[in-house]
Amino acid sequence: MLVRLIETEYSFGMNVADADELRRALLNSSGVESAYCGKTRARLLGGLLKLRSRFSPRNNGIVQGKVTYFSVLMAGVGLSRSPQFLFAKNRAVYLFDCWPEHRESICRYLSEAGVQDVMINSQRFVSEIESMGLNLRAHYVPEAVDTEAYSVLPFERKDIDVIEFGRKHPDYHRKICASLESNDRKHHYEIINSRDAFVEKLARSKVSICFPRTMTTPGLNPEFEFFTMRYLQSIASNCLVVGRAPADLIKLFGYNPVIEADLEYPEEQMEAILDNYDTYRDLIERNRNTLCASHTWQHRAADILAILAENR
């Protein structure tokens, strides 16, 4: 089986560095090669693909023995990111960020692109895709990280007490900010402008705050709670993760790798954690060992290729 990974000048529609970790893992796998398409040609093929979808169904089933074209995208982006689907017999995609508000755009993309296999990072959203009435297979393939892309410092060299990156839990953030400042703790929560700086600051941090989006964005359906790369990036950097562990993360690790945040008295809890940080070393090291053993993008690339090999 030959898999051609679609690459264009267009962005993935998401954090390029995160998607690039999966791209590298796939291209380092046997039987996978790059299929590059320039921006002008991608725009043209994407337009033709959209036009063609209006007149004839694109998903006529998997064709055995033919090349599979594979695309890595954020949910809801356009067909110009998957231009070679116009002439491909077998079409598959990995979608990040499958949220209920993207349902309509996901359905439209999968239908117009004629995708036969879609892999997503939300187990709950598999049933959503299956209910769309499309002739395809939906698979849960959780996110991962390339552990070699992150740094690990000795515990004694970690000089940032607490780091928050990405979406924040507003009330929790407000409470610990005041407490950490009054106790002369180093707390980083500003925007980090480069990938190198992000990796460096995460490695220097003792505690990383991680909450699922259902807790940081009001109005979201809690049924669609799932973990994202920020949890695994923190674990890869030997941070102690404090916050809330989504159920799929606990199931994946076989235990809870997160110290559940005390939302009522976060100030006291955080001070107790930092005062007794050495007692968490075993958990921190266990988390990273579990990650390296089972949850890198190389593991996910193998899972993806196994899925694609079925019926091809």
Order of alpha helices (4+ residues) and beta strands (2+ residues): beta-alpha-beta-alpha-beta-beta-alpha-beta-alpha-beta-beta-alpha-beta-alpha-beta-alpha-alpha-beta-alpha-beta-alpha-alpha-alpha
